[in-house]
Amino acid sequence: MELNDANLQTLTEFLRKTLDPDPTVRRPAEKFLESVEGNQNYPLFLLTLLEKCQDNVIRVCAAVTFKNYIKRNWRIVEDEPNKVSDPDRTAIKANIINLMLSSPEQIQKQLSDAISIIGREDFPQKWPDLLTEMVTRFRSGDFHIINGVLRTAHSLFKRYRHEFKSNELWSEIKLVLDTFALPLTELFKATIELCQTHATDINALKVLFSSLTLISKLFYSLNFQDLPEFFEDNMETWMTNFHGLLTLDNKLLQTDDEEEAGLLELLKSQICDNAALYAQKYDEEFQPYLPRFVTAIWNLLVSTGQEVKYDLLVSNAIQFLASVCERPHYKHLFEDQNTLTSICEKVIVPNMEFRSADEEAFEDNSEEYIRRDLEGSDIDTRRRAACDLVRGLCKFFEGPVTAIFSGYVNSMLGEYAKNPGENWKHKDAAIYLVTSLASKAQTQKHGITQANELVNLNEFFVNHILSDLKSSNVNEFPVLKADAIKYVMIFRSQLPKEQLLQAVPLLISHLQAESTVEHTYAAHALERLFTMRGSSNTTLITPAEMAPFTEQLLNNLFKALALPGSAENEYIMKAIMRSFSLLQEAIVPYIPTLIGQLTHKLLLVSKNPSKPHFNHYLFESLCLSVRITCKANPTTVSSFEEALFPVFTEILQNDVQEFLPYVFQVMSLLLEIHSNSIPSSYMALFPHLLQPVLWERTGNIPPLVRLLQAYLQKGGASIAGSAADKIPGLLGVFQKLIASKANDHQGFYLLNSIIEDMPPESITQYRKQIFILLFQRLQSSKTTKFIKKLFICRTLMFGMVLEKIIIPEVQKVSGPVEKKICAVGITKVLTECPAMMDTEYTKLWTPLLQALIGLFELPEDDSIPDDEHFIDIEDAPGYQTAFSQLAFAGKKEHDPIGDAVGNPKILLAQSLHKLSTACPGRVPSMLSTSLNAEALQFLQGYLQAATVQLV
């Protein structure tokens, strides 16, 4: 693409169309941009537009498109073409810093993200001057430019907070510290001085406090992995100024907005995080500063209001206290009974109250409320922080804290009893207090796994929870109903089974509640209960125990999907999936009705897939319907195909990328259920499955390979007969897969099926080419995974392969079926290949036998060379539909040898006996001269077990 005005104009028009709400206009424009993004100069067009276009909407659109382009294409993936040309890479890196710093803030943020994506791949080796170029801009004195640099540095360095320790990471952080730490500290001091100089200038303060917040975030990132020597030496500067900022109260920076956190709150929140980091990880060095931070943060907590804008600040401040109180070093600060009472009364109880803002979120923003509240995901809420503080205090002071809170709980429940209609929030706080007090350890899978023995959970359930669950009006006091459901859900591992069984029909009735939170919690609670395991590793709640409620359960779950706000509720769909899985054949009578509802839902969501979890559980439910029904009656597979194929056809025709991997998996499941033939509807699709465009998307590869395997398994001969012209296409797919480190194992799966299921004569002419491809790949890129799969590919084996690959590497083969295939193959080479006894290969006979006995007896060699790393399919650069394995579309592991060989050790013994009778004296002589004593001992054991001997 040539950089000229005509092309710029064309690109502008297509960018404008991508913003059109009409999908018939938007999608073709998106497809066009996708088709041209591989052209040289494309990213430079976008940069030109975002710099020079007069239309601000197009500038922002170009910036977002550029960032997403970089995200998708910048990473260079081994075995794949470079998606950004080298001249474009050079030009982007030469211009992007200046462009970012001179752009308006909205565009600056997008370019800053793009720089951090490029930096993640290229810094420091391929972009050594990035930091120095950024640091020099600190001297500009222009805080628009300085904040651009700080924002970029923040998005570049924040990954240090979650990266695993490694020498490479240490050396990068050291380079960053050497270049960045001193200028950052100088900027920090200068910015604080400017804040004092401009203390009465609101516009200047806004910019300066934005800088201080970014500087504080950078401090956190640079100190997260370890305490750098520079920051230890300069701790006085940083901590004194942090403390000063915590206690600062500038009236000009206070906002009237009750919802949105102001600059002062955001800065103080980050400082609380920084103090908590030091208190947790560097307590010895931080000790001199700790008391003044505890005092400052305590004062902050008792003087800050209940408004939503302070939520992040209050939760971070409480998290600081929580991290301090559970460290043995600081235990003495909390030992006094008055201190504990004061913390409970002034910090914990007020922050557990259900505020009007929480009530609004419960009613009007249920999705966000659920996300924050369900099972430990509400990290940044006041309640979660208060709960963590209770847990921290209980570590050393469980008795006194439980006693103090018991008084509060009884008092709150007493207030509720006086006037439930008015005082229901008291009971809500009481339940939350009991929950936080009782919870010592928790997991997503089991709920609370360790409880405070001083809290009687069963008694509280019977006296205070059951009444809300049993209430005939499911729509009355929805918050208390949701609390009661959540109590059952999180204490499910602590409550006795009879109480859980008592709760099940009550939870089913709550699926009809109008409140989105309430019916979502009911669905989630049922789903969690259905996953619980009993003593014999079967489900705790059995299908027989569910029999009286099955119809109501299924009815209410599907009706709940029709409630306002829950059309794509992932918790309800997951509960449907789990109910099918638990009930098994009990759902068969309902499937004819339910499959219609599921396919209708699939058709609707395929128009605009937006909820990946919902979609996944929807496909899982479809798979379960097919599996369970066809297990009872395989002929019903055709009725499923009638219901599903029209929707699948529409998904394939509209190229709904998110759904294609799922469709291929369900089709594999359906085809595998057929007896040994391929219906014509599948054969019509077969040529389309070989189209290269489908194989370009990494998410399609595993399910497409499985689908092709199903075709070959059910009709390898008919494909060889009626679609012989497609065999080169099939082998072309194999060639593409085998060349990729990420997908070579999929290539072997396909090759194994071709060899096993197609008539040998149909592939004879291609055999030489297959070997050339395998050995070219072995020569150019030998990896452990490739070698493991090469063993399992049952083809001709000869000298070079034996000596260079099989004998030294067979120990790496893993998995019972794979080991069995290798053992049978090696046994046949040893005992049925004349060349092994009378040619130059004879010297390899004993080492090969030794390697086979090692495969049987030695632990698997799972070592992988240091320089060998595989690209994770899920970690493909940019956005591509990832492959999500459907658990209930699972394929049984195929054993091509099957029952023909029960025990490969016995087969070896019998085969050696047969060989020795054909060549008397040869085999014992070779064994006695070359096989080591330990291997010989194992072999004697095999011969005894097979009741044969060598002659």
N, C-alpha and C positions, 0 to 999 in steps of 0.2 A: 504494500500500500504506500503510494507516494504521498508525502506530506504536502498537500495543496488545499486550496480553499474549497474546491468542489467536494473532495473527500471529507473535509471538516464539516461542510454543510450536511452531507449525507448522514454522517455520524450523529450530528446534532438532532436531526429529524428522528432517527431511530431511538436515541436516548429519550426524546420527548415521548415517543410512543410507549416506551417501557413504563412510563408513569400513568398510562391510561387505565382506568378501572375496568374497562371492557376487555375480557380475556382474549376475544377474537382479534383485538388490535395489539394487545400487550405481548401475547405469546409469540406471534411471528417476529416481532421486533427482538425479543429475547433470543429466539433461535438464530436470527441474523447475526446478532452480536457474538453469540457463541461460535458461529461459523467463521467469523473473521478474526477472532481474537488470537489465532495462531499466526497471523500475518505479521511480518516485521513492520515496525513503526506504530502498531496499534496502540501500545501503552503511551507512546509519545503523543499520539493524537489526543488521548484523554487528558494528558498533562497540559497540552496546548489549550484545550477547551476550558479546563478548570482555571487556567491562568488568564485567558484573554476573552472568553465569551462574555457578552454584555448581559445575558439572561442569568440571573443568580440561581434560579432553579436548575438550569442546565449545568451550571458550574458545580453545584452540590451533587447533582446526579452523576456527573463525570468523576467527581472525587470518590463517591461511594463505589462506582463501577470499577475505578482504578484499584481501590483497596481490595475489592473482592477478586479482581483479576490477579493481583499479586498473591493473595491468599491461596488461590487455586493453583497458580502456575510457577511461582518462584522457585520452590524446592526442586532440586535436580534429583530425580529418582533413578537409581541404577536400573539398567535394562530398558529404560523408557526414553523417548526423544526429549531433548531440551525444549521446553515449551516457550521460553523467552530467549530470543536471539542474543548472542553475546554483545553486539553493538547496542541493542536496546538496554541490556543490563548496565553497560558502562554509562550510557547517557542518563539513565534513571538515577544512578548513584551520584553522578556528577551534578545533577540539578535539583534533586528532591529536597535537600536540606534548605536551600535558599527559597525554593518555592513554598515549602511548608511554613517557613518563618515570615514570609511576606504575605501569606494568605489570611483572609478573615477566619475567626475562631472556628466556625462550623466546618470549614474546609481543612483548617489546620489540624483538627482532631482526626479526620480521616487519613490525612497524609502522615500524621504522627504514628497512627496504627500501622500504616503501610511500611514506614521506616523500621518499626519494631519487628515486623514480619521478615523484612529483608535482613535486618540485623541478626535475627535469630538464626538465619541460615549462613550469613556471610561474615558476621563480626566474630572474632577479630581478624581471622586469616585473610578473607577476601575483601575486607573493608577496613583496613588498619587505621585510616585517618578519620573514621566516623566520630570518635569521641573528641579528638583534638579540635575537629571542625566545630563541634557543638560547644565545647567548653570556651572557645575563644569568643563566642557570642555573649557569654556572661558579662563581658566588659562593655557591651554596647550601651548599657544603661537603659535600654528600651524594654520595659517589662512585658510587652506583647511578645517580643522575640524571646526574652528569658523564659517566659512561661511556656512558649512553644518548645524550647529546649528541654525544660523540666518535664513537660508532659510526655515528650518522646522518650526521655531517659527513664521515666516511670514505667512506660509500657515495655521498654526494653529490659529493665532490671527486675520487674516484679516476678518473673519466672524463678528468680533465685529463692523465692519463698517456698517453692514446692519441688525444686529439682533434687534428685538424689545426689549425694556427695560423690565426687569423682575428681581425679587429678586435673582433668580437662576443665571442670567447673572451677576448681580452686585457682587455676592459672588465669582463667578469664576474669574471675572476681578480683584477683590481685592486680591485673592490668587495669581494670576499671578503677580500683581504689587508688592506684598510683597516679592515675590521670585525673580522677574526678573528686576524690574525698576532700582535698585541700580547697579547690575552687568552690565546692559545695558549702564547706564550712565558712569560708570567707563571705559567700553570698548570703548565707544564713544570718551572720552577724550584721552585714550591711543592710539587709532587709529589715531586721529588727530596729536598727537605728533609724531607718527611713520611716518606719511605723511611728516612732516617737516624734520625728520631725513633722510628719503629716497627720498628727493625731486628730486634727479637726477637719481633714479633707476626706469626705466620705468616698469620693471616686478613687482617690489614690489608695485609700485603705482597702477597698475591695480588691484592687489588683494585687496589692502587697500581701493580703491575707490568702489570696489564691496561691501566690508563690510559696508562702510559708507552709500551706497544707501540702503542696506537691513536694517541697523539701522534706517535710516530715514523713511522707510516704516513701521517699527515696532512702531516708535514714533507716526505715524499717526493713526495706528490701536488702540494703547493703549490710545490715547487721544480723540478718536472719540466720545465715548458715553458721556463722561463728563470730566471736567478738574480734573485729579487726584491731590491730595494734594502734592504727591511727585514731580510731574512735575511742579506744581505751585511754590514750594519751590526752585526748581532747574532751573527755567526758564532762569535765567541769563546765566547759563552754556550752555544750549541748544541753546538759541536764539543768543548769541554772536558768538558761533561756526557756527551755521547755516548761520548767516550774513557773517562771514568770508569766508565760503565755496562758498557762492553766488558770492562774489567779486573776488574769486580766478581765476587766469588764468595761468595754467601751460601748457606751449607749448608742453611738452612731451605727454600730454593727448589729444591733438588735433589730429583728424584723417583726412586723405585725402578722406575718403569715404564720398560722398555727400548724400547718401541715409540713411545709418545706424547711429542712434544716438550713440555717444561715451559715455564713463563712466562719463565724466564731465557733459555732457548734461543731462544724466539720473539722476544724483545726484541733479543737480540744479532744474530740473523739479519737483522732489519729495519735495525739500525744498520749492518751490513755493506753492505746494499743502499744505504743513504743515503750511506755513504762512497764506494761505487763510483760512484754517480750524480755526486757532486762531482768525483771523480778523473777521470771521463770527460768531463764537460761543462764544468766550471768549474775546470780544473786550475790556472790561474794564481792564482785567488783561494784555492784550497785548498792550494797548495804549502806554506805554513808548517806546516800540520797533518799533511801526508801522512806524513812519516817516523814520527811516533809511532803513526799508525794502522797503517802497515805492520808495525811492531814488535808492536803489540798483537794484530793479526790473525794474524801468524806464530806468536806464542806460543800463541794460542788453538788454531791448527791442530795444533801439535805436542803439545798437552796434552789434546786431545779424543779420547775413545774411539771405537770402531767401532760403537757401538750405533745402532740405527735412529733413536732420538729425536734424535740429533745431525745427521741427514742434511741437513736444511734449513740449519742453521747452518754446517756444513762446506762444503756446496756454495756458499752465498752468500759465505763467507769466501774460498774458492778463486776464485770469480767476481770478487771484489774484486782479488785478486792478478793475475788474468788481464787485467782492464781496465787495471790499472796498468802491467803489463809491456809492453803493446803501444803505449804512448804514448811518443813520442820524448823528451818531457820527463824521463821517469823511467828511461830506458834504463840510466843509470849505476848504478842500484840493483842491477842484475842482472848486470853485466858480469863480476864475479869468478867464476872457474871453481868455486871452493869453494861460492859461493852457489848456482850452478846445480846442482851435485851435491847439495847439501843439500836444495834444493827437490824435486829428482827423488826423492831417497831418502826424505825425511821427509813429503812431501805427496802427490806424484803416485802413486808406486808403491803406498803403503798404501791409497790411495783408489780404486785400480783393482782391488783384490782382490775376488774373488767370495765374499761372506760367507755364513754359514749363513742369514741373513735373506733374502738374495737367492735362495738355493736354495729356501727355503720359498715365496717369491713365485713363482718359476719353476714350482714343482710345484702349488701350491694356489691361487694367485691369478694365473693366466696372463694373464687379460685386462688386468689392471693392469700386469703386467710388460711385455707387448707394447706397450701404450700408451706406456709410459715409454721403452722401448728402441728402438722402430722409427724409423729415419730422422729423428733430430733432435727427437723430441717429448719426450725425457726431460730437460727443462730442470732439474728440481730434484733430479737424482740426483748422487751423489758422482762417479760415473764420467763423466758428461757434463761436470761442472765441471772435473775433472782433464784431460779431453780438451781442453776450451777453453783451459786453462792451457798445455798442451803446444803448442797451436796459437799462442797468444800469444807464448810464449818463442821459438818457431821463426821468428817474424817478424824478429827481429834476431840470433838465435843458433842458426840452423838446424844448422850444422855441429857445434858442441860438444854441443848437446842430442841430436842423432841419435847421436853417438858414445857419449854416456853411456848412452842407452837401449838401444843395440845390445848393450851388455854385459849389461844386465838381461835383455833378451829371450833371449839365448843361454843365460844362467844358468838362467832359468825353463824353457826347453825342455829343457835338460840334466837338470834335476830331474824333469821329466815322463817323460823317456826311461828314467830309472832305475827308476821304478815307476808306470806309467800309472794303475793302479787307485787308488793312494793320492794321487798328485800331479797329478790332472787339472786341479785349479784353477790350477796354475802355468801350464799351457798356455793356459787361458782368459785369464789376465791378460796373457800374452805376445801373444796374438792382439789383445786390446783395445789394448795398447800400440802394436803395429805399426799398427793401424787409426788410432789418434789421431795417431801420428807421421807417417803418410803422407798424411793428409787435410788438404789446404790450402783447398779450396773444394768445396762440396757443394750439390746441388739435389735437390728431391724427385723431379724428372723423370728426371735423369740419374745420380743417385748422386754419387760423387766425380768432380768435373770437373777438378780440378787436384791433382796428387799431388807429394809430396816426392821429388825425383829421386834422393836418396841412399838411398831404400828400394826394393829390387827386389821389386815386387809379384808378378810372374810366378813368380820363383824361390820365394818364400814359399808361393804357391799350390800349386806342384808338390810342394814338399818337406813342407809341413805341413798344408795344407788338404784336398788331394785324398784323402789316406788316410782322413780322417774321413768324407768324402762316399761313398767306395767301400766302406766297412765293410758287411759283409753283414748285420750285426745293427743295424737302424735304431733299436732301442730302447736300445742300449748308449751310455753317456755322452751323454745327450740335450743337455746344455749345450754340449758341444764340437761336436756335430752342428749345433746352432742357430748357434753361432759361425761354423762353416764356411759354412753357408748364407748367413748375414748378410754374410760376407766377399765371396762371389760377388755378392751383391745390391748392396752399396755400391760395389764396385770394378768393376762391370759395364762401365763406359765405359773402364776402363784395361786390362782383360784382353783378349787376342786372341780373335777369334771362335771359333777351334777349341777353345779352353779352355771357352768358354761352351757350345758344342755338346756337349762332353764332359760338362759338368755337367748338361745338361737331363734325360737319363734317370735320373741319380742323384737329382736333385731330385724327379722323379716318384715314385721309390720311397720317398722320405722323406715323401710325403703319407700313407703308411700308418703313420707313427710314432704311438705311443700318446701321447707328449708333445704337449700342445696347442700349446706354443710352437714345437716343432720342425715339426709339420705345417703350422702357420700360416705360419711363415717360409718353408717350402718353397713354399706356394701364392703367397705374396707375391713371392718371388724369381722364380718362373715368370712371374707377371703382369708384373713389371717388365721381364724379358728380352723378353717378347713385344711390349712397346711400343717397343723400341729400333729406331731407324731406320738403314738402311744408306746407302751413298753415293748411291743413286738415289732416296732418300726413300721407298723401300719398306721393309717390316719387315726388320730385320737377319736374323732367323731366318725362313725361308720355310716355307710349308705343305708343300712337297716334302721339306724337311729334317726336318719333324716327322712325316711319314707313318709311319715305323716305330713311332712311340710314341703315335700318336693314340688308339688304343683304350685303352691303359693309362692315358694321361693323363686321359681322360674318366671311365674307371672309378674311378680313384683319387681324383679330385676329388669325385665324387658319394659315394664311400664315406667320404671324410673328413668329409662333412657328418653322417654317422651316428656319428662318434666322440664319446665323452663330452666335453661342454663346447664342442662346435663345431656344434651344431644350427643356430645362426644366426651362423656365423662370416663376417663381412663380407669377410675376405681371401680365403677359399675361393670365395665367390660372385663376387667380382670377378675371380678367376682363371678361373672358369667362363666369365664374360662375355668376358674377353680371349681365352680359347682359342677360343670360337666365332668371335669377330671375326677371329682370325688364320687359322683353318683353313677358314673359309667353306664351300664346297660339300662339303668332306671330312667335315663333320659330318652331312650329310643322311641317310646310312644309320642313324645312331644316334638321330635325332630322335624317331621313334615311341616309343622307350623313355624317352628323356630328358624329353620333354614331360610325360609322366605324372608323373615324379619332381618336375619343377618345379611343376606345378599342385598336386600334393599338398602340397608345401612352402608354396605360396602360401595354400592353404586353412588350413594350420596357423597360419602367422604372422598371418593376417587376424583370428584370434580375439583376439589381443592384440599389436598391432604395437608393438615396443619397440626395434628396431634399424633406424633410418632408412637407414643406408648399405647394410646387408644387403638391405633391401626394395628399394632403388633398383636395386642390381645384379641382383636377382632379376627385376625387370621388364625391365631392359635385356637380360637373357639370353633372356627370353620373346620380346622384339621381334626379337632376332637370329635365333632359331629360325624365327619367322614369315618374316622378310625373306629369309633364305638359302634356305629350303625353297620358298617361293612364287616366288622368282626363277627357280628351276629348273622349277617346275611350279605355275602360279597356281591350278589347280583344288584343290590341297591346302588352300586357305584354309578350306574347309568343315570339314575334319577338325580344324583348330586351333580353329575356333569351337565345335565339339562338345566339345573338351577344356576350353576356357577359359570358355565362357558359364555353365555351372553355378556355377563359383567366382565369376565376376563378378556373377551374379545375387545370390548370398549377400552379397557385399560391398556391393552397392547396397541390398539390403533391410535389412541391418544398419547402413547408413549409416556404414561404416568410413571416417571423414573422411580419414585419412592416405592411403588407397589410391585414393580416387575420381579425383584428377587423373591417376594412372597408368592406371587402368582406361579412362578416356576417351581417353587417348593410344593405348593398344593397340587399342581399338575403332576409332579413326580409321584406324590403320594397316591393320587387317583390312578395313574398308569400302573404303578407297582401292584395295585389291588387286582387288576385285570389278569385273567389267565394268559397263557403264553401266546398272545397275539396283540397287534397294535390296531385299535379302531381307526377307521378312515379319518375321523375328525382330528386325530393326533398326527396322522401321516401328512395331512394337508399343511400342518404347521412346521413339520420337520425342516424343510429347506430354509425357512425364515430363521430358525434357531442358529444357523451357521453364518448368518450375516455378520461381517466384521464389526459393525457399529455396536451390536449388542455386547461384544466381548471387550470393547474399549472401556466399559464401566466396571471397575473392580468389584462393585457390589453384586454384579450379575454372575460373576464367574463360578463361585461354588454351587449355586442352585442350578445354573445352566449345565454344568458338568454332571451333576446328579441326574438332571432330566435326560441328558443324552445317554447316560448309563442305563436309565430305565428303558429308553427306546431300544438300546442294544440288547438288554436282558430279555425284553419281551418279544423282540422281533429282529434279531441280528441277521437272520437268514433272509427275511423278507426285505430288509433294507439292502442287503447285498444283491438281491434279485431285482426288485422294482426300483431301487434308488441308487444303483451302483455308481451313477455319475456324481453322487454326493459324497462318496468315500474320500476323494481328494480334499473336499471341504472339511470333512471330519478330521483328516490328518493335518490340514492347515491349522485347525484350532489347536490340535496337539502341539504342532510346531511353535505356535505363538506362546502357549503356556509353558512349554519346556524351556524356552529361552529366558523366562523370568524367574528370578530368585524367589519372588513373592508367591508365584503360582505354579512352580514346577511340580509340586505334589499333586495339584489338580490335573496336570498333564499326564502324570503316571496313572491316576485313577481312570482317566479316559482310555489310555493305552491298554491298561489291564483289561478293561471291558471289551475293547476292540479285539484283542487277542483271544479272550475267553469266549465271547459270544458270537463272533462273526465266523463264517466258514473260512478255514485256513486259506483255501484257494483264492478267496476274494481279496486277500491282502498280501499274497505272495509277492506280487510285483513291487510292492512298496517296502518290503522288509529291509532291503539294503539301505534305503533312504532313512528309515527310522533309526537304524544303527548309526548311520553317519551323524544324524542330528544329536543322538544321545552322546556320542563320543566327542563331538565338537563342543558340546556344552561342558562335558567333563574336563576337556582340555582347557577351555577358556575360563571356567568358573566352577571349580570343584568345591562343593559345600557339603557339610555333614548331612543336611536334609536330603540333598540330591542323591548322595551315596546310599542313604537308608532306603529311599524309594527305588533306586536302581536295582537293588537286591531283589525287591519284591516283584519287579517286572520279570515274569517268567519267560525269558527268551534264551537263545543259545549262549552258552558261557564257554569261553576259551582262555588259552594261556595267559595273555596279557591281563585280561579281566580278573582271572584268578589271582595272579601274583600281585598286581598293583592295587586292586580294589578289594576283592572279596576276603582274601586271607587277612590282610591287616585291618580291615574296617568292619567285618561282620558283627563285631561286638556292639556296634552302635545301633543295630536293628532293635526296635522296641515294639511291644504289643504282641499278644499271644498269637493272633492270626498271622501277622507278618513273620514272626519267628518260625511258626509252623511251615509257612510257604518256603522260607529260606532253607529250613532244615530238610524238607522233602527235596527241594531242588539240588542242594549240595549232595545229599545222599545219592540221588540219581547220577550226578556227575561222577561221584566216587566209584559207584558200583555198576553203572550201565553204560559207561563211556569207554570203549576200548582204547582210545588214544591215551587215557590216563594210566594205562598199564604198560604200554610198550613204545612210548615215544619220548621226546624231550620233556613232555609234561609230567612224566612219572615222578620227577624230583618234587613236584608240588603235591603229590597224593597225600603224604603224611602231614605236611603243614596244613592242608585243607581239612583233613580229618581232625587234627588238633584244634583248628579254629571252630569246627562244628561242635566238638565236645565243649569248647569254651562258651559257645552260644548257649548250650544247654545249662552249663553249670556256673559260669562266672556272672557276677552282677553286670547289668547293662552299662556300657561305656557311654555316659550321657554328656561327656565333655564336648565343648564346642570351641574351636580355636578362637583366641582373643580377637583376631582381626575380622572375624566372620559375624556379621550381624544381619538379621533378616528384616526386611521391611514388613511392618505389620500392616495387613490389609486395612484394618480399621484406622490406621494412622496415615492413610493416603492424603497427600497434600490437598488443601482446598476443599470445597464441598463436592463430594460425590456421594451418591446413595450408598451407605455402608450396608454390608450384608449382615442381616440379623437372622440367626438360625432360629427356626420355629421348633421349639422343643417337642411339640406334639405332631410334627411332620417328620420326626426322627426316622432315620433309615437304619435298619438292623445291619450290624457289621457283617459283610459278606465273606464267607470262607469258601474259596473256590475248590478247595480240596475236600471239604465236608467230612462225611463219615468214612470216606475211603481210607483215611489214615487217622487212627485214633490217637496213638502215642508215637510221635516221630522218633523217640529213642528206640522203641521196639522195632520200628521200620528199619532204622539204621542197622540194628543187630541182625535182623532177618536178611537184609540186603547184603551185609558183609558175609554172612554164612553162605548165601547163594553164590557170591563171587568166589569165595574160598573153595567151594566144591568144584567150580569151573577151572580154577587155577590152584591146585593143591600146593601147599607150602609157601606160596608167594606172600599171602596176606600176613600170616604170623611173623614171617621173616622181616617184612617192612615195618611192622609194628614194633618188634623187639629192638630194631636198630635205631629207629628215629623218634618214636612217640615217647613223651616224657612219662615218668612213673605215675604221676597223679592222674593224667588223662587215661593211661592204661587201666588204672584201677576203676575209674568211672565206666570205661568200656566193658570191663569184665562184669560189672553190675548190670549193664544193659543186656549182655549176652545171657546172663543167668535169668533175668526177668523174662526174656523171650524164649527161654529153655532151648537155646541153640549153642553150638560151639564152632570154632574156626578149625579148618583142616589144612 
